[in-house]
Amino acid sequence: MQTETLYTIGEVARQLDVPQHRITYLIQRGRASETFRLAGRRVFTKQDVDHIATQLNHTNSAGRPPRRKEKQ
């Protein structure tokens, strides 16, 4: 049986190069959903990550400049 890879919100944020609060904002507004919580942490599937990326692109194309997290 093959298991699906799950990603934490931090991993998704790093993959998409956005701050975690941008993803949380999409979830709160109903534009993205978390798959479920595992040990109290939001987890996402690859399909969820792709959907979040699409939603972020829609937000950026709506005339809002993309925010990038500061490099440390």
C-alpha positions as a Markdown table, in Angstrom:
| # | Residue | x | y | z |
|---|---|---|---|---|
| 1 | Met | 0.0 | 0.0 | 0.0 |
| 2 | Gln | 1.4 | 3.4 | -1.0 |
| 3 | Thr | 1.1 | 6.3 | 1.4 |
| 4 | Glu | 0.7 | 9.8 | 0.3 |
| 5 | Thr | 3.3 | 12.4 | 1.4 |
| 6 | Leu | 1.9 | 15.0 | 3.8 |
| 7 | Tyr | 3.4 | 18.5 | 4.2 |
| 8 | Thr | 3.2 | 20.8 | 7.2 |
| 9 | Ile | 2.3 | 24.4 | 6.7 |
| 10 | Gly | 5.9 | 25.4 | 7.2 |
| 11 | Glu | 7.0 | 23.0 | 4.4 |
| 12 | Val | 4.3 | 24.3 | 2.1 |
| 13 | Ala | 5.4 | 27.9 | 2.8 |
| 14 | Arg | 9.0 | 27.1 | 2.0 |
| 15 | Gln | 8.0 | 25.3 | -1.2 |
| 16 | Leu | 5.9 | 28.2 | -2.4 |
| 17 | Asp | 8.3 | 30.9 | -0.9 |
| 18 | Val | 5.6 | 32.7 | 1.0 |
| 19 | Pro | 5.1 | 33.4 | 4.7 |
| 20 | Gln | 3.0 | 30.9 | 6.6 |
| 21 | His | 0.4 | 33.6 | 7.4 |
| 22 | Arg | -0.4 | 33.9 | 3.7 |
| 23 | Ile | -1.5 | 30.2 | 3.7 |
| 24 | Thr | -3.4 | 30.6 | 6.9 |
| 25 | Tyr | -5.2 | 33.6 | 5.4 |
| 26 | Leu | -6.3 | 31.6 | 2.4 |
| 27 | Ile | -7.6 | 28.9 | 4.8 |
| 28 | Gln | -9.5 | 31.4 | 6.9 |
| 29 | Arg | -11.1 | 32.9 | 3.8 |
| 30 | Gly | -12.2 | 29.5 | 2.5 |
| 31 | Arg | -10.0 | 29.7 | -0.6 |
| 32 | Ala | -7.9 | 26.7 | 0.5 |
| 33 | Ser | -8.4 | 23.9 | 3.0 |
| 34 | Glu | -6.2 | 21.9 | 5.2 |
| 35 | Thr | -6.5 | 18.2 | 4.7 |
| 36 | Phe | -6.6 | 17.5 | 8.4 |
| 37 | Arg | -4.6 | 17.9 | 11.6 |
| 38 | Leu | -2.0 | 15.4 | 12.7 |
| 39 | Ala | -0.9 | 15.8 | 16.3 |
| 40 | Gly | -2.4 | 19.3 | 16.3 |
| 41 | Arg | -0.5 | 20.4 | 13.2 |
| 42 | Arg | -2.1 | 21.3 | 9.8 |
| 43 | Val | -1.0 | 18.9 | 7.1 |
| 44 | Phe | -1.5 | 19.1 | 3.3 |
| 45 | Thr | -1.3 | 16.7 | 0.4 |
| 46 | Lys | 0.4 | 17.5 | -2.9 |
| 47 | Gln | -3.0 | 18.3 | -4.4 |
| 48 | Asp | -3.6 | 20.8 | -1.6 |
| 49 | Val | -0.2 | 22.4 | -2.2 |
| 50 | Asp | -1.0 | 22.7 | -5.9 |
| 51 | His | -4.3 | 24.3 | -5.1 |
| 52 | Ile | -2.7 | 26.8 | -2.7 |
| 53 | Ala | -0.2 | 27.7 | -5.3 |
| 54 | Thr | -3.0 | 28.4 | -7.8 |
| 55 | Gln | -4.8 | 30.6 | -5.2 |
| 56 | Leu | -1.7 | 32.5 | -4.5 |
| 57 | Asn | -1.2 | 33.1 | -8.3 |
| 58 | His | -4.8 | 34.4 | -8.5 |
| 59 | Thr | -4.2 | 36.7 | -5.6 |
| 60 | Asn | -1.0 | 38.0 | -7.2 |
| 61 | Ser | -2.6 | 38.5 | -10.6 |
| 62 | Ala | -5.4 | 40.5 | -9.0 |
| 63 | Gly | -2.9 | 43.4 | -8.7 |
| 64 | Arg | -1.5 | 42.7 | -5.3 |
| 65 | Pro | 2.2 | 42.5 | -5.2 |
| 66 | Pro | 3.6 | 39.2 | -3.9 |
| 67 | Arg | 5.1 | 39.4 | -0.4 |
| 68 | Arg | 8.3 | 37.6 | 0.1 |
| 69 | Lys | 9.6 | 36.5 | 3.5 |
| 70 | Glu | 12.8 | 38.1 | 4.6 |
| 71 | Lys | 15.9 | 36.0 | 4.1 |
| 72 | Gln | 17.8 | 35.6 | 7.3 |
